[in-house]
């Protein structure tokens, strides 16, 4: 169960970025993947986060839950 989140991330990255573009160099791959990760974290809303972006949840001090 602990790998579910990272497996979803890699699946999304592969299907939404890597498989769609035939990178002609390592630099092009780094640039494309980097821009997709920025989009994924700062612009893409996630259902599991209440339709918020990961950045909004992470940087919002009010959303931090303390474990009892």
Beta strands, then each sheet from edge to edge (+ up, - down):
end
